[in-house]
Amino acid sequence: MFGYIIPDEAALSKEAQARYRTAYCGLCRRTGVLHGLPGRLTLSYDLTFLNLLLCSLYQEPEDWTAECGHCPVHPIRRQDWRYAAPTDYCADMGVLLHYYNARDKWQDDHSLAGLGYMKILAARCPAAEARWPRQAEAIRDCLARLAEYEAAGSEDLDAVSGCFGELMAELFDYRSDRWSDELRSIGMQMGKFIYLLDAYDDLPRDERKNAYNPLRSLSRRPGYEEEMREIFELLLAGCAAGFERLPCVEDVDLLRNILYSGVWLRYNIRRAQQQKKAAKGSAQQQKMPPTP
C-alpha cells in the first residue's frame, strides 16, 4: 500500500531531480541513524513527499542540513543528502507504519513474510512510539478497524478507504497547530486515494486468487472505469486544494509535480496495460473464423 505518491521525473529539471534525490537520501540516512539498517527497509516515496511537505511548511531553507558521503546502497560513489527536523519524524512514521502493517498481515493471513518483517522491526518501534504516542495509537486503531472491514468483506468504499484516510490525517498533522486542518485534509484525501488506487491496481491479481478486494462488485458494473477515474480526480483535487492553502515555498515545484502529475503515473500504467490487453483480445477475436 506504499509507493504511489511519486514524482514524475520526466517532467522535472535535472536540478529538481537532484533536489528530490537529496531529500529521499536524507530520509534514508536519518532512518538509518535512528533505526539502523533494518529501519532503512521502510523507506518510501510516500513519506519522502510528507518529508518535503513538512520541511517546506515548517523549516526555512537554512534549517536544512546538507551532507555528502557513502552509504550501504552506494558504497563507491559519494551521495548528497539533506534533512531537517521533520525528516526524523517521517523516519519514525515509516518504521511504525511498516511494523503494524506487517503485524496485521501476520495476524490476519498468517503471512510468513509479514512475521519476518514484523520481527525485524519490533525492536525499532518502542522509541518511535514514545516520541509520537498519538500517531502510534492512530496507526494501531485505524489498521485494526480496516482489518475488521476487510475480514467482513466490506465493499463500502468510503468506510474502508476512510480508515486509511484517518490514519494518514493523523500522520500529516505533525504539530497539531494552526495548519492542522489543512494538513489533515490533505492526509485524509491522500490516504483514501492510496487505499483505493492500491485496490484498483491489485484487482486483477485478487480476482485470480479469489482474495478480498473492495472494488470487486463495482468493477462488474457498467461505467466502472469512469467512476474510478472520477473518484481519483475528486480525492486528488481535495489534496491539491489543501496544499495550495499552505504557505509552502521551498521545493514547491517538487510538491506540485508529485500532486498534479506523479500521483497519476501508476494509474496510467495500469490503464495502458488494460487497454493493450483489451486491444489484443479484440484482434484475436476478429481473426477467429465465423461460427458455421
The 8 nearest C-alpha neighbors of each residue, nearest first, counted from 0:
[[1, 197, 194, 193, 2, 3, 198, 196],
 [2, 0, 3, 45, 43, 193, 44, 4],
 [1, 3, 44, 4, 45, 43, 5, 0],
 [2, 4, 5, 1, 262, 193, 45, 265],
 [5, 3, 45, 262, 2, 44, 257, 261],
 [4, 6, 261, 44, 3, 257, 262, 7],
 [7, 5, 261, 257, 8, 256, 4, 262],
 [6, 8, 261, 9, 10, 260, 256, 257],
 [7, 9, 11, 10, 6, 16, 12, 261],
 [8, 10, 7, 11, 12, 6, 16, 13],
 [9, 11, 8, 7, 12, 256, 260, 6],
 [12, 10, 8, 9, 15, 16, 13, 7],
 [11, 13, 15, 14, 16, 10, 8, 9],
 [14, 12, 16, 15, 17, 11, 18, 8],
 [13, 15, 17, 12, 16, 18, 11, 19],
 [16, 14, 18, 12, 17, 13, 11, 19],
 [17, 15, 13, 19, 18, 14, 11, 12],
 [16, 18, 20, 14, 15, 19, 13, 21],
 [19, 17, 15, 21, 20, 16, 14, 22],
 [18, 20, 16, 22, 17, 21, 23, 15],
 [21, 19, 23, 17, 22, 18, 24, 16],
 [20, 22, 80, 24, 18, 23, 19, 81],
 [23, 21, 25, 19, 20, 24, 81, 80],
 [24, 22, 20, 26, 25, 21, 47, 19],
 [25, 23, 27, 21, 80, 26, 22, 20],
 [24, 26, 80, 81, 22, 28, 82, 27],
 [27, 25, 29, 23, 24, 28, 86, 30],
 [28, 26, 24, 30, 25, 29, 39, 42],
 [29, 27, 25, 31, 26, 30, 24, 32],
 [28, 30, 32, 26, 31, 27, 33, 25],
 [31, 29, 90, 27, 33, 28, 32, 34],
 [30, 32, 35, 28, 34, 29, 36, 33],
 [31, 33, 29, 30, 35, 34, 28, 36],
 [34, 32, 30, 31, 29, 35, 90, 87],
 [35, 33, 38, 31, 30, 123, 32, 36],
 [36, 34, 31, 38, 37, 32, 33, 39],
 [35, 37, 39, 38, 31, 34, 40, 30],
 [38, 36, 39, 35, 40, 119, 120, 34],
 [39, 37, 34, 40, 36, 35, 41, 30],
 [38, 40, 41, 36, 37, 42, 31, 30],
 [39, 41, 38, 37, 42, 36, 94, 43],
 [42, 40, 39, 93, 38, 94, 43, 97],
 [41, 43, 39, 40, 27, 93, 44, 26],
 [44, 42, 45, 46, 2, 41, 47, 1],
 [43, 45, 47, 2, 46, 5, 4, 48],
 [44, 46, 4, 48, 43, 47, 2, 1],
 [47, 45, 49, 48, 44, 43, 50, 89],
 [46, 48, 44, 50, 45, 49, 23, 51],
 [47, 49, 51, 46, 45, 50, 52, 44],
 [50, 48, 46, 52, 47, 51, 53, 45],
 [49, 51, 47, 48, 53, 86, 52, 46],
 [52, 50, 48, 54, 49, 53, 55, 47],
 [51, 53, 49, 55, 50, 54, 48, 56],
 [54, 52, 56, 55, 50, 51, 57, 49],
 [53, 55, 58, 51, 57, 56, 52, 85],
 [54, 56, 249, 52, 247, 53, 57, 58],
 [57, 55, 53, 247, 54, 58, 52, 246],
 [56, 58, 54, 55, 53, 59, 85, 247],
 [59, 57, 54, 62, 55, 56, 60, 83],
 [58, 60, 62, 61, 57, 55, 63, 249],
 [61, 59, 62, 63, 58, 249, 55, 54],
 [60, 62, 59, 63, 64, 58, 83, 65],
 [63, 61, 59, 60, 58, 83, 64, 84],
 [64, 62, 83, 82, 61, 60, 81, 65],
 [63, 65, 81, 82, 83, 62, 66, 61],
 [66, 64, 81, 80, 63, 82, 67, 79],
 [67, 65, 80, 79, 81, 64, 68, 78],
 [66, 68, 79, 78, 80, 77, 65, 69],
 [67, 69, 77, 78, 79, 70, 66, 76],
 [68, 70, 77, 74, 73, 78, 76, 75],
 [69, 71, 73, 74, 72, 68, 78, 77],
 [72, 70, 74, 73, 69, 36, 75, 28],
 [71, 73, 70, 74, 69, 75, 76, 78],
 [72, 74, 70, 71, 75, 76, 69, 77],
 [75, 73, 69, 70, 71, 72, 76, 77],
 [76, 74, 73, 77, 69, 70, 72, 71],
 [77, 75, 73, 74, 78, 69, 68, 70],
 [76, 78, 68, 69, 67, 75, 79, 73],
 [79, 77, 68, 67, 69, 76, 80, 73],
 [80, 78, 67, 21, 66, 68, 77, 81],
 [79, 81, 21, 25, 24, 66, 65, 67],
 [82, 80, 65, 25, 64, 21, 22, 66],
 [81, 83, 25, 64, 63, 86, 22, 65],
 [84, 82, 63, 86, 85, 64, 62, 54],
 [83, 85, 86, 87, 82, 88, 54, 58],
 [86, 84, 88, 87, 83, 54, 50, 53],
 [87, 85, 89, 88, 84, 83, 50, 82],
 [88, 86, 90, 89, 85, 84, 29, 91],
 [87, 89, 85, 91, 86, 90, 92, 84],
 [90, 88, 92, 86, 91, 87, 50, 46],
 [89, 91, 30, 87, 93, 88, 92, 86],
 [92, 90, 88, 127, 94, 89, 93, 95],
 [93, 91, 89, 95, 94, 90, 96, 88],
 [94, 92, 90, 96, 91, 95, 41, 89],
 [93, 95, 91, 97, 92, 96, 41, 98],
 [96, 94, 92, 98, 93, 97, 124, 99],
 [97, 95, 93, 99, 98, 94, 92, 100],
 [96, 98, 100, 94, 95, 99, 101, 93],
 [99, 97, 95, 101, 117, 100, 96, 120],
 [100, 98, 102, 101, 96, 97, 103, 95],
 [99, 101, 97, 103, 102, 98, 96, 104],
 [102, 100, 113, 104, 98, 117, 99, 103],
 [103, 101, 99, 105, 100, 104, 117, 106],
 [102, 104, 106, 100, 105, 101, 107, 99],
 [105, 103, 101, 107, 102, 113, 108, 106],
 [104, 106, 109, 110, 113, 102, 114, 103],
 [107, 105, 103, 104, 109, 108, 102, 110],
 [106, 108, 104, 105, 103, 109, 146, 110],
 [107, 109, 110, 104, 105, 106, 103, 111],
 [110, 108, 105, 106, 107, 111, 104, 114],
 [109, 111, 105, 113, 108, 112, 104, 114],
 [110, 112, 114, 113, 115, 109, 105, 116],
 [111, 113, 115, 110, 114, 116, 105, 101],
 [112, 114, 101, 110, 105, 116, 111, 104],
 [115, 113, 111, 117, 105, 112, 116, 118],
 [114, 116, 112, 118, 117, 113, 111, 119],
 [115, 117, 119, 113, 118, 114, 112, 101],
 [116, 118, 114, 98, 101, 120, 115, 119],
 [119, 117, 121, 115, 120, 116, 114, 122],
 [118, 120, 116, 117, 121, 115, 37, 122],
 [119, 121, 123, 117, 118, 122, 98, 116],
 [122, 120, 118, 123, 124, 117, 119, 98],
 [121, 123, 120, 124, 125, 119, 118, 126],
 [122, 124, 120, 121, 34, 125, 126, 94],
 [123, 125, 127, 126, 121, 122, 128, 95],
 [126, 124, 128, 127, 129, 123, 122, 121],
 [125, 127, 129, 128, 124, 130, 123, 91],
 [128, 126, 130, 124, 91, 129, 125, 131],
 [129, 127, 125, 132, 131, 130, 126, 135],
 [130, 128, 126, 127, 131, 132, 125, 124],
 [129, 131, 127, 128, 132, 126, 91, 125],
 [130, 132, 128, 129, 134, 133, 127, 135],
 [133, 131, 135, 128, 134, 129, 136, 130],
 [134, 132, 136, 135, 131, 137, 169, 128],
 [133, 135, 137, 136, 132, 131, 169, 170],
 [136, 134, 132, 138, 137, 133, 128, 131],
 [135, 137, 139, 133, 134, 138, 140, 132],
 [138, 136, 134, 140, 135, 139, 141, 166],
 [137, 139, 135, 141, 136, 140, 166, 142],
 [138, 140, 136, 137, 142, 141, 143, 135],
 [141, 139, 143, 137, 142, 138, 136, 144],
 [142, 140, 144, 162, 143, 138, 139, 137],
 [141, 143, 145, 139, 144, 140, 138, 146],
 [142, 144, 146, 140, 141, 145, 139, 147],
 [145, 143, 147, 141, 146, 142, 140, 148],
 [144, 146, 142, 148, 147, 143, 162, 159],
 [145, 147, 149, 143, 144, 148, 150, 142],
 [148, 146, 144, 150, 145, 149, 151, 143],
 [149, 147, 145, 151, 153, 146, 150, 152],
 [148, 150, 152, 146, 151, 147, 153, 145],
 [149, 151, 147, 152, 148, 146, 153, 107],
 [150, 152, 148, 149, 153, 147, 146, 154],
 [153, 151, 149, 150, 148, 154, 211, 213],
 [154, 152, 148, 151, 155, 149, 213, 159],
 [153, 155, 213, 156, 152, 214, 159, 216],
 [156, 154, 158, 153, 157, 159, 213, 160],
 [157, 155, 159, 158, 154, 160, 213, 161],
 [156, 158, 160, 161, 155, 159, 191, 162],
 [157, 159, 161, 155, 156, 160, 162, 148],
 [160, 158, 161, 156, 162, 157, 145, 155],
 [161, 159, 191, 162, 157, 163, 158, 194],
 [160, 162, 164, 158, 159, 163, 157, 191],
 [163, 161, 165, 141, 164, 160, 159, 145],
 [162, 164, 166, 190, 165, 161, 160, 191],
 [163, 165, 190, 187, 161, 191, 167, 162],
 [166, 164, 168, 162, 163, 167, 187, 161],
 [165, 167, 163, 164, 169, 168, 138, 141],
 [166, 168, 186, 170, 164, 169, 190, 165],
 [169, 167, 186, 183, 187, 165, 171, 166],
 [170, 168, 172, 167, 166, 171, 134, 165],
 [169, 171, 167, 172, 168, 134, 173, 166],
 [170, 172, 168, 182, 173, 186, 169, 183],
 [173, 171, 169, 179, 170, 182, 175, 183],
 [172, 174, 171, 175, 170, 179, 169, 53],
 [173, 175, 176, 172, 179, 178, 177, 171],
 [176, 174, 179, 172, 173, 177, 178, 180],
 [175, 177, 179, 174, 178, 172, 173, 180],
 [176, 178, 179, 175, 180, 181, 174, 182],
 [179, 177, 176, 181, 180, 182, 175, 245],
 [180, 178, 182, 175, 172, 176, 181, 177],
 [179, 181, 183, 182, 178, 184, 177, 172],
 [182, 180, 184, 241, 183, 179, 178, 185],
 [181, 183, 179, 185, 184, 171, 180, 172],
 [184, 182, 168, 186, 180, 185, 181, 172],
 [183, 185, 181, 187, 182, 186, 180, 188],
 [186, 184, 238, 182, 188, 183, 187, 241],
 [187, 185, 168, 167, 183, 189, 184, 171],
 [186, 188, 164, 168, 184, 190, 189, 185],
 [189, 187, 234, 191, 185, 190, 186, 238],
 [188, 190, 192, 186, 191, 187, 185, 193],
 [191, 189, 164, 193, 187, 163, 167, 192],
 [192, 190, 160, 164, 194, 188, 189, 193],
 [191, 193, 189, 195, 190, 194, 196, 188],
 [194, 192, 190, 196, 191, 195, 197, 189],
 [193, 195, 197, 191, 192, 196, 160, 190],
 [196, 194, 198, 192, 197, 193, 199, 191],
 [197, 195, 199, 193, 198, 194, 192, 200],
 [196, 198, 200, 194, 195, 199, 0, 193],
 [197, 199, 195, 201, 196, 200, 202, 212],
 [200, 198, 196, 202, 197, 201, 195, 214],
 [199, 201, 197, 198, 202, 196, 269, 203],
 [202, 200, 198, 204, 199, 203, 205, 197],
 [201, 203, 205, 199, 204, 200, 198, 206],
 [204, 202, 206, 205, 201, 207, 200, 199],
 [203, 205, 207, 206, 201, 202, 208, 210],
 [204, 206, 210, 202, 208, 207, 203, 209],
 [207, 205, 209, 203, 204, 208, 202, 210],
 [208, 206, 204, 205, 209, 203, 210, 202],
 [207, 209, 205, 210, 206, 204, 203, 211],
 [210, 208, 206, 207, 205, 211, 204, 212],
 [209, 211, 205, 208, 206, 212, 207, 204],
 [212, 210, 152, 205, 213, 209, 149, 215],
 [211, 213, 214, 215, 198, 210, 202, 205],
 [214, 212, 154, 215, 153, 156, 211, 198],
 [215, 213, 217, 212, 216, 218, 154, 198],
 [214, 216, 218, 217, 212, 213, 219, 202],
 [217, 215, 218, 219, 214, 220, 213, 154],
 [216, 218, 214, 219, 220, 215, 223, 213],
 [217, 219, 223, 215, 216, 220, 214, 224],
 [220, 218, 217, 216, 221, 215, 223, 214],
 [219, 221, 217, 218, 223, 222, 216, 224],
 [222, 220, 223, 219, 218, 224, 217, 225],
 [221, 223, 225, 224, 226, 220, 218, 227],
 [224, 222, 226, 218, 225, 221, 220, 227],
 [225, 223, 227, 226, 222, 228, 218, 221],
 [224, 226, 228, 222, 223, 227, 229, 230],
 [225, 227, 229, 223, 224, 228, 222, 230],
 [228, 226, 230, 224, 229, 225, 231, 223],
 [227, 229, 225, 231, 226, 230, 232, 224],
 [228, 230, 232, 226, 227, 231, 233, 225],
 [231, 229, 227, 233, 232, 228, 226, 234],
 [230, 232, 228, 234, 229, 233, 235, 227],
 [233, 231, 229, 235, 230, 234, 236, 228],
 [234, 232, 236, 230, 231, 235, 229, 237],
 [235, 233, 237, 188, 231, 236, 232, 192],
 [234, 236, 238, 237, 232, 233, 231, 239],
 [235, 237, 233, 239, 238, 234, 232, 240],
 [236, 238, 240, 234, 235, 239, 241, 188],
 [239, 237, 185, 235, 241, 236, 240, 188],
 [238, 240, 242, 236, 241, 237, 243, 235],
 [241, 239, 237, 243, 242, 238, 236, 244],
 [242, 240, 181, 238, 244, 239, 243, 185],
 [241, 243, 239, 244, 245, 240, 238, 185],
 [242, 244, 240, 245, 241, 239, 246, 247],
 [243, 245, 242, 241, 246, 240, 181, 247],
 [244, 246, 242, 243, 247, 241, 56, 181],
 [247, 245, 248, 56, 244, 243, 55, 242],
 [248, 246, 56, 55, 245, 249, 251, 52],
 [247, 249, 251, 55, 250, 246, 56, 252],
 [248, 250, 55, 251, 247, 60, 59, 56],
 [251, 249, 253, 252, 248, 254, 55, 51],
 [250, 252, 254, 248, 253, 249, 255, 247],
 [253, 251, 255, 250, 254, 256, 15, 249],
 [254, 252, 256, 250, 251, 255, 257, 15],
 [253, 255, 251, 257, 256, 252, 258, 250],
 [254, 256, 258, 252, 257, 253, 259, 251],
 [255, 257, 253, 254, 260, 259, 258, 252],
 [256, 258, 261, 6, 254, 255, 260, 259],
 [259, 257, 255, 256, 260, 262, 254, 261],
 [258, 260, 256, 255, 257, 261, 262, 239],
 [259, 261, 256, 257, 262, 263, 258, 7],
 [260, 262, 257, 7, 6, 5, 263, 264],
 [261, 263, 4, 260, 264, 257, 5, 258],
 [264, 262, 266, 261, 260, 265, 267, 259],
 [265, 263, 267, 266, 261, 262, 268, 260],
 [266, 264, 268, 267, 263, 269, 3, 262],
 [265, 267, 269, 263, 268, 264, 270, 196],
 [268, 266, 270, 264, 269, 265, 263, 271],
 [267, 269, 265, 271, 266, 270, 264, 272],
 [270, 268, 272, 266, 271, 267, 273, 265],
 [269, 271, 273, 267, 272, 268, 274, 266],
 [272, 270, 274, 268, 273, 269, 267, 275],
 [273, 271, 269, 275, 270, 274, 276, 268],
 [272, 274, 270, 276, 271, 275, 277, 269],
 [273, 275, 277, 271, 276, 272, 278, 270],
 [276, 274, 278, 272, 277, 273, 271, 279],
 [275, 277, 279, 273, 274, 278, 272, 280],
 [276, 278, 274, 280, 279, 275, 273, 281],
 [279, 277, 281, 275, 280, 276, 274, 282],
 [278, 280, 276, 282, 281, 277, 275, 283],
 [281, 279, 277, 283, 278, 282, 284, 276],
 [280, 282, 278, 284, 279, 283, 277, 285],
 [283, 281, 279, 285, 284, 280, 278, 286],
 [284, 282, 286, 280, 285, 281, 279, 287],
 [283, 285, 281, 287, 282, 286, 280, 279],
 [284, 286, 282, 283, 287, 281, 288, 280],
 [287, 285, 283, 284, 288, 282, 281, 289],
 [286, 288, 284, 285, 289, 283, 290, 282],
 [289, 287, 286, 290, 285, 284, 291, 283],
 [290, 288, 291, 287, 286, 285, 284, 283],
 [289, 291, 288, 287, 284, 286, 285, 283],
 [290, 289, 288, 287, 286, 285, 284, 283]]
